[in-house]
Amino acid sequence: MTDTITMTRLTIFGACAALLSAGPCLAQGQTDQQIQSAVDAAIRPIMQAQGVPGMAVAVTIDGKPHYFNYGVANKENAQAVTENTLFEIGSVSKTFTATLGGYAQATGKLSVTDKASQVLPALRGSAFDNVSVLQLGTYTAGGLPLQFPDAFDHADKMLGYFKQWKPVYAAGTHRQYSNPSIGLFGYLAAQSLGQPFDEVMEKTLLPKLGLKHTYLKVPQDQMEIYAQGYDKNDKPVRVSPGALDSEAYGVKTSAADMIRFVEANLKPSGLEAPMQKAIAATHTGYYTVGDMTQGLGWERYTYPITLDKLLAGNSTPMAMEAHKVQWLNPPQPEPGSVLINKTGSTGGFGTYVAFVPAKDIGIVILANKNFPNAQRVKIAHEIFSALTE
């Protein structure tokens, strides 16, 4: 297996080096065939090495989307992947939740500096008297865990969990990546807008972003294009309901819709003013941990960035361990040259999304198998290296 992975890496790096050695590879000057070649060189070896049944990849360059589809959405019926195939995107859902929070703030319904219990009186008298909405959205509430404990992983139990939760750290001192943390952030955003989260997402946020095939619960008439996910043992699996699942990891979408969302993040000027402010809030840097700057939902890095630094920011220790944070005071608006990204996984799906606003380039990688984050990050980094200077 080690030899296979090594050869895969050499193949990919060789292809990218060949593209780069031909001279400056500005994306603007690439032909469709050159883009296809760069994507194929990065994707095909990883799919084979990781046993991924199907992948949908979208690349946007200078406002033009390009779609690359591989394999099958369902091994049982051999249905081919297309740019309209629906995939679970796991924690990339957090970027939509963050955008909703930014929208609630932009419309004057929510202040992220408020304490959580000010927004939701049911939390008064709990630790959330001392935790701000922003701290929830940036995983710094004080050590909320990655997942809800099993006994509380139900919609009717989650408030009880928060009421009895005791912080491990002082609020604002440590980053502990957490579904309950940003899940509660999304719940509070929806509360401030006076609607249930699913309703305000599907009837307000997604339409304002121009997304017509993105769902929290896939409608029956769309089930035939909903990819089947496969776990590490190649058994079919799809995401199960849980507390704050919609807010933290519940979005299902297509490469076509997801790249449209990326394009809205790259150039939000075509959106209404509150949505422009919402996106700006998600790109704002609130604190740093190593080379990573934490936004709302999104995470950003100075660009260009080495592969090693990007891998470190998307590593298992970053997701599973607590890290002291260095707050930016005041918060830092998106600077000139950054890479913004987010990974996402469910039991049977793996996703990675990254974009570089200064280069007007972005990539969406959707797979119906949860293969390692590191491999997804390498794919994107190699494609960016091939298509930009």
N, C-alpha and C positions, 0 to 999 in steps of 0.2 A: 504493500500500500504506500509506503514511504517513497519508493521509486516512482510509482505512478504519479503521486502528487508533485514530486520534484520535476518529473518530465512535463507535467501539465504547466507548472510555473514557468519552466524554461520556454515552452512553446508560446505561452502568452507573452512573456517578456520579449521573446525574439520577434514576434509579430509586431509588437508595439515599437520596438527599437528599429525595425525595418521601416515602419511608417515614418518615424521621427527622423531617421537618417537621410530620408529623401529631401529634407529641407524643412523650413518652417511650415508647420501643419496648422494653419489657422482654420478654424471650423468653417469660417465664411467661404473659404475656397475649396472645400471638400465636395466631391461629387457624391451622389447617392451610393454609388458602388464602393467608393472609398470608406464611407461611413459604414456600409454593410460589412465590408471586410474587417474593419476594426472591431465591430460588435461581434461578428462571428468568431474572430480569433480569441476574444475574451470569454464568450459564452459557451461555445460548444465543448471545449475540454472540461470545463467545470461541471456542466450538465452530465457528461459521461462519468467523470470521476465521482460525483456525488449521487448519481442515480436519480436525477431529477426528471420526473415524467414530462413536465411542461413548463415553459417560461414565456412570459410576455415582457418585452423590453421596449421602452419608448425613449427616444432621445429628441430633445428640442434644441434647435440651433437657430439663433437669430429669429425666433418666433415661428419657426416651421417644425412641426412634429414629424418624426420618422418612426415607423413601427417595425419591429422585428419579432416574429413569433416562432416558437420552437416546440416541437413535441405535442403531447396530448393533454387535454384538460381532464380527461377521464380515461383510465386504462381499460375500463370495462367495455366501453363502446368506441374507443379510439377517436373520440371527437377532437379535432385539431384546435389548438389554442389560436385565438385571434385577439386583436386589440380590444375587442368588446367582451371577452371572457371575464367573468367576475372572479376575483381572488379575495381571500381574507388578507388584510394588511396588518393585522395585529397592532403593535404599538405606534405605527405610523398614524393610526387613528388619533393619537394624542395631538397631532398637529392641527387636525380639524377642531378638536375640543379647545385647543389654545386659541384658534382663530375665533371661535364663538365667544370665548372670554374677552378677547380683544374687541370684538364687535359690541358686546354688552357694555364695555367701558367707553367705547367711542360714541355710543348713543346715550351716554349719561345714566345708564341703569345700574352700573357696577363700578366701584372703585377698588382696585386690587390692593390698595393700602388698608382697606377695612379688615377688621378681624372677622374670621369665618363665622363666629357666633353672632355678629352684627347682621350678617346676611341671612343666616338661618337660626332663628331664635331657639329652635329645638336643641342647639348645641350649647346654649348658655349654661354656665356652671361646669363646663368641661375644659380640657386642655386647650380647646379651640377658642377660648377667650383671649389667648395669647398667640394665636397663629394667624397670620394674614392670608388673604386670598392669594397674593403673589407667592408666598412661601409654599402654599399647596401646589401652585402651578409650576414651581421650580424644584420640587422634591426636598424642600428644606424645612418641613414642619417640625422635625425633631426625631426622625427615625421611623416613620411609618414604613411597614414592611413591603416587600415586592408584591405580595399577594395578600388578600384577605385570608385569615384563618378559615379552615373549612366550615366551622360552626357558624360563621358569620357571612359566608359567601352567598348570600341571598338578598334580594331587594328589600325584603321586610326585616332583615336583621342588621343591615349595614349601619343604620343610625345608632343602634344599640352598641355596636362595636366602637364607633367614634366616641360615644359618650363615656365609655369606660377606658379608652386608650390612654396610656401614660407615656409621655415622651422619654426617649433615651438621651437626647441631646437638647440643649437650649435651642429654641426656634431660631432658624436663620444661620446656624453655625455649621451644619453638615448637610451634604447632599446624600440622600438615600433614595435611589431610583425606586419608584413606587406607583403601582396601579391605584391603590386607594387614595394616594395623595392627589394626583392629577384627576382621578375620577371624581373626588369631592369638589375640586376646582370646577370641573364641568357641570356638576350638579348645582353648585351655587350660581354659576353663570346663568343656567337655565331658570333657576328660581328668580333671579333678578329680572329676567325677561318675562316672567309670569306664565311660563309654559313648561311642560315636561321636556326633558332633554331631547328625546327622539323626535318630538313634534317640532321643536324650534330648529333642530338641525335639518330635518327633511322639508320643512315648509318655508324656512327663512334662509338659513346659511347656505345650504347647497344650491338652491336656485340663484341666489345672489352671486355665487361663484360660477354659475353657468354649468353646473354638474347635473346631468340628467340620468345618469346610470350609476349612481353611488347610493348605497343603502346601509341602513343599520340592520334591518330585517329584510331579506331578499323576498320580493313579491313572488307569488306562485307563478305568474306568467314570465318570470325571469329565471326560474330555477334551472331551466335546461341549459343556460349559459353560465351557471355557477360551477366553477371547477371543483372537482373532487380533490381534497387534500390527502396527503400520504405522510404517515409518521416515519420515524427513523427505521422502523421494521417493514416499511412499505405497506402498512395496513391503512385502509381508508379511514379518514377522520375529518370531522369538521368541528368548529369552535362550539363550546357548550355555554349556555347562559350562566351568568354570575353577577354578583353585586357590582354595579357601576360598569358593567361590561361594555355598554355602548360608548361610554365616556373614555374608557381606557384602551380598548382593543377590539371594538365591535364593527368597524367599518368594512364593508365589502365593496370593491370598486374594480374598474377596468383600467388597462394601460391608457386607453384613450381619455378617460376622465381624469386619471391621476396626472397625466402629463399636462392636461389643461389646468389643473390645480397648481402644478409647478410653474406654468407660464404666468398664472395670476400672481404668484410669488415673485417671479422674475421682473414682471412689469405690471404692477397693480394699477397703473394710471387709468386704465379703462374701466375700473370699477367705481362704484359710488364712493363718496368721501368716507363714510364710516368704515367701509370694507378696506379702503386704503390704509386707514389708521389702524385697523385690526391687524392687518398683515405686518405693518411696521412694528407693532407691539410684539408680534411673535418673533421678529428678527432682532429685536433689541437685546443687547447683552446685559445680563443682570449680575452675573458673577463668573469667576473662572475657576476651573479645576485643571491643573496642568495646562495643556495646550487647547483645551476645550472651553469655549465660552457658552454658558447656558442661556438660551432664549426661552420663550414660552413654547413648549412642544419641540421646536427645532433646536439643534445644537450647531454651533458654528466654529470655524477655524480660519486663521489667516491663510490666504491662498496666494501662491502655490504652497502645497503642503506635502511633506514626504508621506509615503505609504505607512511607514512605521508609526508616525504620529497619529495618522487617521485611524489606524488599527487600535492604538492604545485608547483613543477616545471612544471607540466602539467595542471595547473588550469586555469580557466577563467580569473582571474585577470592577470596572466602572459601573456595571449594572448591579452587581451583587454586594458590593462593599460600601461602607460610608466613607465620605471624603470631606475633609475640611474645605470650606469655600472662601474665596476672596471676593467680596462684594464690590461691584463697580458703583461708585457714588460720584455723580449721578449715573443712572443706567446709560449704557453706551449704545447710541443708534448704530444701525448697520454701517460699518466703515466701507471704504472703497473696494477692497479686494478680499472677499471671503468665500469659503465653501460652506454651505449650509446643508445639513443632512439629518436623516433619522432612519434607524432600522426598525423592523417590526417582525414579529413571529407569532404564529399560533401553533397548535400541535401538528398541523399538516401543511403550513404555508410559511414562506419566507419572503421578506420584502426589504428593499433598500431604495431610498430616494435621496438624491443629492443634486445640488445646483450651484452655479457660480454666477451671481448676477452681473459682475463686471464683464464676463465673457458671453453673457446671454446664452448659456448652455445649461441643460439639466438632463437628468436621467432617472428613469423609473425601472426598477427590476422587480418583477412579480413572479413567484414560483409556487407550484403546488406541492412543495416539499420543504420542510424546515431544515435547510442545509446551513452550515456555519456562517455566522455574521462575517467572519474574516474573509471568507470566499466572496461574499457579496460586495464587500468594501473593495477588495482587490479588483473585481470586475469593473466597478465604476471608476476607480482610480486609473486603471489601465486604459479604459476608453477615453477618459478625459485627457490622459497623457498623449494619446494618439491623435486627438482632435483639437487640441489647443497647443499653444506655444508653451 
